[in-house]
Amino acid sequence: MSGTERHEDLIALEKEKRIRLHVDLRLCTIAGLLCSLNLLDSGIISSASVTSMPKDLGLEGNRYSVCILIFTVASVCFQLPATLAVRFLGPRIFFSTATIGFGVITICTAFIRTWKEMMFMRVLLGICMSGIYPGLAVLISAWYRREELQLRFAFLQVGEVIVLATGGIVNFALARLGRQGGLKAWQWMYVVQGLITCAVGIATYWWIVDFPENAEKSFFFLSRTETKLAVARIQRDRGDVIPTPFAWAEIGKHFFDPKIYAFAVCFFLLNLVTTALAYFLPIILQNGMGFSQNKSILLSAPPYYYAAIPVVLSSWIADKYRLRGPVITFNALCLIAGFGMLGFSDQVTIRYVGTYLATGAYVSNWAALNGYQASNITGQWKRAVAAAAVAACNGLGGVAGSFIVRSNEAPRYLTAVWVSLGSHIMMIGIVMACSIYFFMANKRQAKGKQLIENTDGFRYTY
């Protein structure tokens, strides 16, 4: 290669880096805020659960768990059509409308009077949330090369957990308001954070970017030349920037790929734990460790701030060395250790440290599993199907997870502990099986005996 060609390659590489940084600043930032809506909801209702809300609304027995369940069921039912709608409506219209709707419903929840009204509002919230996570997963995977994906999903998680942790501190402050302005503490939680969500939704219309092939339509984003360069770098990686014409047969055939079900089951197993911690951590701290109402709300925040460290570190390692399975396995083992400390230690300090390990591990594995599935499929419609299937099973894991923390098992919550341990042992087994299959398929591809994902030169990442 001549000196001139090397110089041109370096210039092209610098342009790609600038475009990638621009995408990071525009997409990953707003995506992290939008993705936090699900955890924001869990943060509000879990903080409100240790105030007067259960008594005010008559959330006796298992009604609180049913509130969580019905939100998840509504979300699961609408995930596939909502994910496809991101492509048809465009990210700006879809995400801004869904976010504003979520904020308005959150505000309205502050003024309900009965548990039946709470159930109705939870259904509406679930519908608004249904396309946020899978739609963002499709949009992000469309913008990045496979070796860049996990770190970008980690950026989402950092934004998500920081918003959740900060929301916990805000809820702590709101819980101390008492009856101000005619509203109780839990009502202020819904009003304040609902207003913030509406503001984010309005900003989303101008902030979020379109898919790569339509990037120049975004507000103050890429030029036509930069758009072509962005499309070219993705096309070289996997050749699926431009989606094939939509057809239900095209959507349906992807449901016969067993990989999608393996990924989906892993997310089901992960969200068993996510739901148990996200929705019930203040309750565990209050009833399981003996902290007061306000301290329970406040102490639920630090584990999420801590989680930003392992998710970024593990994702950077995974992308740099193109490792997926080993990172997922390590995170799962950390979660097993954390829940072991939470369930089997007599010391409150050790049990509380266990919540740090468990929270950091499940947040890290959310990014790791997203990187794992997004790196091993091609095609825009297949990505949409995979994202919707993963999100649906993620939601079903939430349904199951809402019932494993049982108040009559305080302070140990052994059902939650044993289910969490067993689910992550099973996850390790599934990831090992998939990785062995990917290794064998890559060997056949190297010998010219297999075309992976119907794409020339494509190889699995494991």
C-alpha positions in Angstrom: 0.0 0.0 0.0 1.4 3.4 -1.0 1.9 6.3 1.4 -1.0 8.2 -0.3 -3.4 5.3 0.2 -2.4 4.9 3.9 -3.0 8.7 4.4 -6.5 8.4 2.7 -7.3 5.4 5.0 -6.3 7.3 8.1 -8.5 10.3 7.0 -11.4 7.9 6.4 -10.9 6.3 9.8 -10.8 9.7 11.5 -14.1 10.6 9.8 -15.7 7.4 11.0 -14.6 8.1 14.5 -16.1 11.6 14.4 -19.3 10.2 13.1 -19.4 7.5 15.7 -18.8 10.0 18.5 -21.6 12.2 17.0 -24.0 9.2 17.1 -22.9 8.4 20.7 -23.7 12.0 21.8 -27.0 12.2 20.0 -28.4 8.6 20.3 -26.9 7.0 23.4 -27.7 10.0 25.6 -31.4 10.2 24.8 -31.7 6.5 24.5 -30.4 6.1 28.1 -33.1 8.5 29.3 -35.9 6.8 27.4 -34.8 3.4 28.4 -34.9 4.6 32.1 -38.7 5.0 31.9 -39.3 1.3 32.8 -36.9 1.6 35.8 -38.3 5.1 36.6 -41.7 3.5 37.0 -40.4 0.7 39.2 -38.5 3.3 41.2 -41.7 5.4 41.8 -44.0 2.5 42.7 -41.3 0.7 44.8 -40.6 3.9 46.8 -44.3 4.6 47.1 -44.9 1.1 48.4 -43.3 2.0 51.7 -45.4 5.2 52.1 -49.2 5.5 52.7 -50.0 4.4 49.1 -50.9 0.8 49.8 -53.3 1.8 52.6 -54.7 4.7 50.6 -55.5 2.6 47.5 -56.3 -0.6 49.3 -53.3 -2.6 47.9 -53.7 -5.4 50.3 -52.6 -9.0 49.9 -51.1 -9.6 46.5 -52.6 -6.6 44.8 -49.3 -4.8 44.7 -47.7 -7.8 42.9 -50.7 -7.8 40.5 -50.1 -4.1 39.7 -46.6 -5.0 38.6 -47.9 -8.1 36.7 -50.6 -6.3 34.8 -48.2 -3.6 33.6 -45.9 -6.3 32.3 -48.7 -8.3 30.6 -49.9 -5.1 28.8 -46.4 -4.3 27.7 -45.7 -7.9 26.4 -48.9 -8.0 24.3 -48.0 -4.8 22.4 -44.3 -5.3 21.9 -44.1 -6.8 18.4 -46.5 -4.3 16.7 -44.9 -1.4 18.7 -41.4 -2.5 17.5 -42.5 -2.6 13.9 -44.2 0.8 14.3 -40.7 2.3 15.0 -39.8 1.5 11.4 -43.1 2.8 9.9 -43.6 6.0 12.0 -39.9 6.8 12.4 -38.0 7.1 15.7 -38.8 10.8 16.3 -42.6 10.5 16.2 -42.8 7.1 17.9 -40.5 7.7 20.9 -41.7 11.3 21.5 -45.4 10.3 21.4 -44.8 7.2 23.7 -42.8 9.2 26.2 -45.2 12.1 26.5 -48.0 9.5 26.9 -46.1 7.8 29.6 -45.6 11.1 31.4 -49.2 12.1 31.2 -50.4 8.8 32.6 -47.8 8.9 35.4 -49.2 12.3 36.4 -52.7 11.1 36.3 -51.8 8.2 38.6 -51.2 10.7 41.4 -54.9 11.4 41.5 -56.4 7.9 41.6 -58.4 6.7 44.6 -58.7 3.0 44.4 -56.7 -0.1 43.6 -58.9 -0.8 40.6 -58.0 2.6 39.1 -54.4 1.8 39.7 -54.8 -1.4 37.7 -56.2 0.5 34.8 -53.4 3.1 34.9 -50.8 0.3 35.0 -52.3 -1.2 31.8 -52.0 2.2 30.0 -48.5 2.6 31.2 -47.5 -0.9 29.9 -48.9 -0.1 26.5 -46.9 3.2 26.3 -43.8 1.4 27.4 -44.2 -1.6 25.1 -42.1 -0.4 22.2 -39.5 1.7 24.0 -36.9 -0.9 24.9 -37.2 -3.1 21.8 -37.4 -0.1 19.5 -34.2 1.4 21.0 -32.5 -1.9 20.7 -33.3 -2.0 17.0 -32.3 1.6 16.4 -28.9 1.2 18.3 -28.0 -2.1 16.6 -28.7 -0.4 13.2 -26.1 2.3 13.9 -23.1 0.4 15.2 -20.7 -2.3 14.0 -20.9 -5.6 16.0 -17.7 -5.0 17.9 -19.1 -1.7 19.1 -22.5 -2.8 20.3 -22.2 -3.9 23.9 -20.5 -0.8 25.1 -23.3 1.3 23.6 -25.9 -0.9 25.4 -23.8 -0.2 28.5 -24.1 3.5 27.9 -27.9 3.0 27.9 -27.7 1.2 31.1 -25.5 3.9 32.7 -28.2 6.5 31.9 -30.9 4.2 33.0 -29.4 3.3 36.4 -28.3 6.9 37.1 -31.8 8.1 36.4 -33.3 5.4 38.7 -30.8 6.1 41.5 -31.4 9.8 41.3 -35.1 9.2 41.2 -34.7 7.2 44.4 -33.1 10.2 46.1 -35.8 12.5 44.7 -38.4 10.2 46.1 -36.6 10.3 49.4 -36.9 14.1 49.4 -40.6 13.9 48.3 -41.4 11.3 51.0 -40.4 13.9 53.5 -42.9 16.5 52.2 -45.9 14.9 54.0 -49.1 16.6 52.9 -48.0 19.7 51.0 -50.3 21.4 48.5 -53.0 18.9 49.3 -51.0 15.9 48.0 -49.4 13.1 49.9 -45.8 12.1 49.5 -46.5 9.3 47.0 -48.7 11.5 44.9 -45.8 14.1 44.6 -43.6 11.3 43.4 -45.9 10.6 40.5 -46.5 14.3 39.7 -42.9 15.5 39.7 -41.5 12.6 37.8 -44.4 12.6 35.3 -43.7 16.2 34.5 -40.0 15.5 34.0 -40.9 12.6 31.6 -43.2 14.9 29.6 -40.3 17.4 29.2 -38.0 14.6 28.0 -40.7 13.4 25.6 -40.9 16.9 24.0 -37.1 17.1 23.7 -37.0 13.6 22.2 -38.7 14.8 19.0 -35.7 17.0 18.2 -33.0 15.1 20.0 -33.3 11.5 18.7 -32.0 10.5 15.3 -33.5 8.4 12.5 -32.1 5.1 11.1 -28.8 5.4 9.2 -30.2 5.5 5.7 -32.5 8.4 6.8 -29.9 10.2 9.0 -29.9 13.4 7.1 -33.6 13.9 8.0 -32.7 14.3 11.7 -32.4 17.8 13.2 -28.8 19.2 13.0 -27.2 15.8 12.7 -25.2 14.3 9.7 -24.7 15.8 6.3 -25.5 13.8 3.1 -21.8 12.9 2.8 -21.5 11.8 6.4 -24.7 9.8 6.1 -23.2 7.8 3.1 -20.1 7.1 5.2 -22.2 5.9 8.2 -24.2 3.6 5.9 -21.1 2.3 4.3 -19.4 1.3 7.6 -22.4 -0.7 8.7 -22.8 -2.2 5.3 -19.2 -3.5 5.3 -19.9 -5.1 8.7 -23.0 -7.1 8.0 -24.7 -5.8 4.8 -28.2 -5.1 6.2 -28.5 -1.3 6.4 -31.4 -1.1 4.0 -34.4 -3.2 5.1 -36.0 -5.6 2.6 -39.7 -4.8 1.7 -42.0 -5.5 4.6 -44.1 -8.7 4.4 -45.6 -10.8 7.1 -44.0 -13.9 5.6 -40.6 -12.2 6.0 -41.5 -11.5 9.7 -42.8 -15.0 10.3 -39.9 -17.0 9.0 -37.6 -15.5 11.6 -39.6 -17.2 14.4 -38.2 -20.5 13.2 -34.6 -19.6 14.2 -33.9 -21.3 17.6 -31.3 -18.7 18.5 -34.0 -16.2 19.0 -35.6 -18.4 21.6 -32.3 -19.1 23.4 -31.7 -15.3 23.7 -35.3 -14.7 24.8 -35.1 -17.4 27.6 -31.9 -15.7 28.9 -33.7 -12.4 29.2 -36.6 -14.1 30.9 -34.2 -15.5 33.5 -32.4 -12.2 33.9 -35.6 -10.2 34.4 -36.7 -12.6 37.2 -34.0 -10.9 39.2 -34.3 -7.4 37.7 -38.0 -7.2 38.8 -37.3 -8.7 42.2 -34.7 -6.0 43.0 -36.1 -3.0 41.0 -39.6 -3.2 42.4 -38.9 -4.7 45.9 -35.5 -3.4 47.0 -37.0 -0.7 49.4 -39.3 -3.3 50.8 -36.4 -5.7 51.3 -34.4 -3.0 53.0 -37.3 -2.0 55.3 -38.8 -5.4 56.2 -35.7 -7.6 55.6 -33.0 -5.5 57.1 -34.9 -3.3 59.5 -34.3 0.2 58.0 -36.9 3.0 58.4 -39.2 4.1 55.5 -37.0 7.0 54.5 -33.7 5.2 54.9 -35.1 2.3 52.8 -35.9 4.7 49.9 -32.5 6.4 50.2 -30.4 3.3 50.6 -31.9 1.8 47.4 -30.1 4.4 45.3 -26.3 3.6 45.9 -26.4 0.1 44.4 -27.5 1.5 41.1 -24.8 4.2 41.1 -22.3 1.4 41.7 -23.7 -0.6 38.8 -22.5 2.0 36.3 -18.9 0.8 37.0 -19.1 -2.9 36.2 -21.5 -2.4 33.2 -19.1 -0.1 31.4 -15.9 -2.0 32.4 -17.3 -5.5 31.4 -18.7 -4.1 28.2 -15.5 -2.4 27.2 -13.6 -5.7 27.7 -16.3 -7.6 25.8 -16.2 -5.3 22.7 -12.4 -4.9 22.7 -11.7 -8.7 22.8 -15.0 -9.7 21.1 -16.0 -11.8 24.0 -19.7 -12.4 24.8 -20.2 -15.7 26.6 -17.4 -15.5 29.1 -18.5 -12.0 30.2 -22.1 -13.1 30.7 -21.0 -16.1 32.7 -18.8 -13.9 34.9 -21.7 -11.5 35.6 -24.0 -14.4 36.4 -21.5 -15.8 38.9 -21.3 -12.4 40.6 -25.1 -12.3 40.8 -25.1 -15.7 42.4 -22.6 -14.5 45.0 -24.6 -11.4 45.7 -27.9 -13.2 46.3 -26.0 -15.8 48.4 -24.9 -12.9 50.6 -28.4 -11.4 50.7 -30.1 -14.7 51.6 -27.7 -16.6 53.8 -25.8 -14.0 55.9 -26.9 -12.8 59.4 -25.1 -9.5 59.1 -27.0 -6.6 57.7 -23.8 -5.0 56.2 -23.0 -8.2 54.3 -26.5 -8.5 53.1 -26.6 -4.9 51.9 -23.2 -5.4 50.1 -24.9 -8.4 48.4 -27.4 -6.0 46.8 -24.5 -4.1 45.2 -23.1 -7.3 43.7 -26.5 -8.5 42.5 -27.5 -5.1 41.0 -24.2 -4.5 39.3 -24.3 -8.0 37.8 -27.8 -7.9 36.4 -27.3 -4.4 35.0 -24.1 -5.6 33.3 -25.7 -8.7 31.9 -28.5 -6.6 30.4 -25.9 -5.0 28.2 -24.0 -8.2 27.7 -27.0 -10.2 26.6 -28.1 -7.4 24.2 -24.6 -7.4 22.7 -24.7 -11.2 22.4 -28.0 -11.4 20.5 -27.4 -8.3 18.3 -24.0 -9.5 17.3 -25.3 -12.8 16.0 -28.2 -11.9 13.7 -28.5 -9.9 10.5 -31.4 -8.2 8.7 -33.5 -5.3 9.9 -36.7 -7.2 10.2 -35.0 -10.1 12.0 -33.6 -7.6 14.4 -37.1 -6.3 15.0 -38.4 -9.8 15.6 -35.5 -10.7 17.9 -35.9 -7.4 19.9 -39.6 -7.9 20.3 -39.2 -11.6 21.3 -36.5 -10.7 23.8 -38.5 -7.9 25.2 -41.6 -10.1 25.5 -39.8 -12.8 27.4 -38.0 -10.1 29.4 -41.5 -9.0 30.3 -42.7 -12.5 31.2 -39.7 -12.7 33.5 -41.0 -9.6 35.1 -44.4 -11.3 35.6 -42.7 -14.2 37.4 -40.3 -11.9 39.2 -43.2 -9.9 40.7 -44.2 -12.9 42.8 -41.0 -14.3 44.0 -40.4 -11.7 46.7 -43.0 -12.7 49.3 -43.7 -10.5 52.3 -44.3 -13.5 54.6 -40.7 -14.7 54.0 -39.0 -11.6 55.4 -36.2 -11.1 56.3 -34.6 -13.9 54.2 -36.9 -14.0 51.1 -35.6 -17.4 50.4 -37.9 -18.0 47.4 -36.4 -15.0 45.6 -32.9 -16.1 46.6 -33.2 -19.7 45.3 -35.1 -18.7 42.1 -32.4 -16.1 41.3 -29.6 -18.6 41.9 -31.3 -21.3 39.8 -32.2 -18.9 37.0 -28.6 -17.8 36.6 -27.2 -21.3 36.7 -29.6 -22.1 33.9 -28.5 -18.9 32.0 -24.9 -20.0 32.2 -25.9 -23.4 30.7 -27.8 -21.8 27.8 -25.0 -19.4 27.0 -22.4 -22.2 27.0 -24.6 -24.3 24.6 -25.0 -21.3 22.2 -21.3 -20.5 22.3 -20.4 -24.1 21.5 -22.8 -24.0 18.5 -21.4 -20.7 17.3 -17.8 -22.0 17.6 -18.7 -25.1 15.5 -20.6 -23.0 12.9 -17.6 -20.7 12.5 -15.3 -23.7 11.9 -17.7 -24.9 9.1 -17.9 -21.4 7.7 -14.1 -21.2 7.6 -14.0 -24.4 5.5 -16.6 -23.1 3.1 -19.2 -25.6 4.3 -21.8 -23.1 5.8 -23.2 -19.7 5.0 -24.0 -18.1 8.3 -27.1 -15.8 8.5 -27.3 -15.9 4.6 -24.5 -13.3 4.6 -21.1 -13.7 2.9 -18.2 -13.5 5.4 -20.4 -13.3 8.5 -19.1 -15.1 11.5 -20.7 -15.5 15.0 -19.3 -13.6 18.0 -19.3 -15.7 21.2 
